[in-house]
Amino acid sequence: MAFPQYYRLVPVALAVSLLTGCASATKESPGSDYFARDMPGLISPAESVKPLQAQTPVDASALIRDALLSQHERWEGTPYRLGGTSSSGIDCSALVQNIYSDQFNIDLPRTTRHQVNEGAAVTRASLEPGDLVFFRPPGSRHVGIYVGDDQFLHASSSRGVMISSLDNVYWKRYYWKSRRPMEAVQLAQLSQSASANR
């Protein structure tokens, strides 16, 4: 039995209407989410990733602190060696330079003398994770990286790489100044970018 000509067009018309329906479903107003609206409980890919630009300084500080504590685990116990730059022995400014290069992809100068001029000056009361803290014991200079909670990561001449308290009598006595090479949000972005490229 032969079908009339218009019956042959029904499948074509149906396919066209389905394609048109899919196309119109994607033409939502800016900011709307087709999947989240039609499937409650599901999170769209856009919602599952918090963009770095939207991070608050508190979020950024926490991320930097975690990154620095991870660096501490890597370097902990490395002995101090004046002029040293590796895990067999390292001095304070080389440790800072290595951590900034590895964790944030930032090239700091090699010596404390030059690192003390990096970025902007900050007061001790306004320190944030990632800031450089400087000390001036008799006859020398020393540098570490602030990790939060009045603690800093550094290469101690007597105990190697460790975390110390700024409230320690010795460090409190010889505290000199602090510098912020980069704001926390930008530093956090660089940290995540460097980690992703490892």
N, C-alpha and C positions, 0 to 999 in steps of 0.2 A: 504494500500500500504506500503510495507516494504521499509525503507530507507537503502541505502548501508551502510556498516560498518563505512566508513570514515566520514559520516555525523554525526554519534554519537560522534565523537571526536572533532567536531567543538566547542561545548560549553566548553569543557575541555581546548582546546587550547586557546580560548578567555579568559577564567578565568586566565590561567597561564600568558598570555601576560599582562593582567591588573595588576596582582600582581607584575610582573617583572617591569612594568612601575612605580608603586608606590615605589618599593624598589630603583630603580635607581634615582627617584626624591629626595630621602633623602640623597643620596650619593653626596653631594655637596662639593666643596672645602672648607677648613676651612675659616670661616668668612662670607661665603655667606649666604643669607637668602632667602629660597625658597618662603615663603609667601610674603615678601616685594617685591620680584622681579616680581612675577606673579600677585599680587594684589596691584597695586600702591595706595598709600594713607593710607594703613594699616600699623600699627606699630607692629612689632613682640614683644612678651613678653620680649625678651632679650634687646630690645631697650627702653622699657618703664620703666625699673628700672635702675637707675644709681648706679653702685656698689660703696660701701663706699670707696674702695681702690682708686677709680678714683677721689674722691672729692679733690678739691683744698683747701688750707688752708683758703681761703676766704669763700668757701661754709661751711667748718667745723665751722668756727668762727660764721657764721650766725646761724647755727643750734644750737650751744652751747648758743649763746645769747638768742635765742627763748626759749630754755629749761630753762634757768635761769630766764627769765621774767615770765615763767609759774610757776616756783617755788616761785617767788616773789608774784604772785597772791594768791598762796596757803598759804603763811606765813604772808602776809602783815597785819600789825596791831597787830601781836602777841606781847604781852608785854615782855619787857626785865626782866629776872630774873636770877641773878647770880647763877650758878649751875643748872639752868633749862634746860630741854632737850625736851620739848613737846610744843604743841600749847597753853597750858595754861600759859607758860612762858619759855623763852629760852635765853641763853646767846650767845655771838658772836661766840665762837668756836664750841658750840653745833649746832648752825644753819649751819655753814660751814660743819661740820661733817654729819649732817642729809641730807643736799642737795647733798653732794658728794656720800653718800651711796644710796640715793633714785634715783637720776638722772643719776649717772654714775656707780653705783655698785662698788665704791671704798671706802675702809675703811681708813679714815684718823684718826690720833690720836685725842683724846678728847680735849686736851688743846692747847691754842695758843702757849705755850712754846714749845710744840713738833711739832705743825703744821708748825712752822717757819723753820723747818729743812727738810720739805718734798720737793721732786723734785729738780729742778734746779733754781738758782737765775736768775732773769730777771730785767732789768732796767725799770723804770717807762715809759720811751719812747717806749719800745717794748712790753708793756702789751697787752695781748689778752684775749678775754672772757674765763672765767674759771680759770684765774690766781688768786692766793691768794694775797691780799694786806694787809700789816701789818702797824700798827701805834703804837707809844709809847707816849701816853699822860702821864703827871706826875703821877707816882705811879701805872701805869697799862699798859697792852698791849691789843691791839684790832685787830680783823681780819675781813675781808670781802672778797667777791668774785667779781672780776672785770667783768662787763657785757658789756663793750665797751663805746665809746664816753665819756671817762673820768668819768664814773659812776661805783659805786660798790654797791652790795647788802650786807646788814649787819644787825645785831641786835643792834640798838642804845640804850644805857643805858637810854636815856631820852624819846625816841619816839618809841621804839620797832623796829620790822622788817620793813625796808624801803630801798629805794635806795637813795644814796647821791652822791654828786659830789666830785671828788678828788681835784677840784679847789676851793672848799669851804675853807675859810680862816682857819678854825679850822683843817680840815683834811690835808690840804696842810702843815700846820705848823708842824703837828706831824707824817706825813708820814715817815715810817721807811724803809721798804724793800718789795720786792715782790718775790713770788716763783711760779714756774710752775710745778704742780704735774705730768702733762702729756701733751704731744704735742696735738695740737688741733684736728688733724685728728683722732688719737686714742681715744681722749675724745669724739668726735662726734660719733664714732663707738659704744662706750660703752653706750652713751646716747640712741641711736636708739635701741640697743639691750635690754637695761633695759626697755624702753618704750614698746617694743614688748612683753616682758614677764610679763607685769602688768596685 
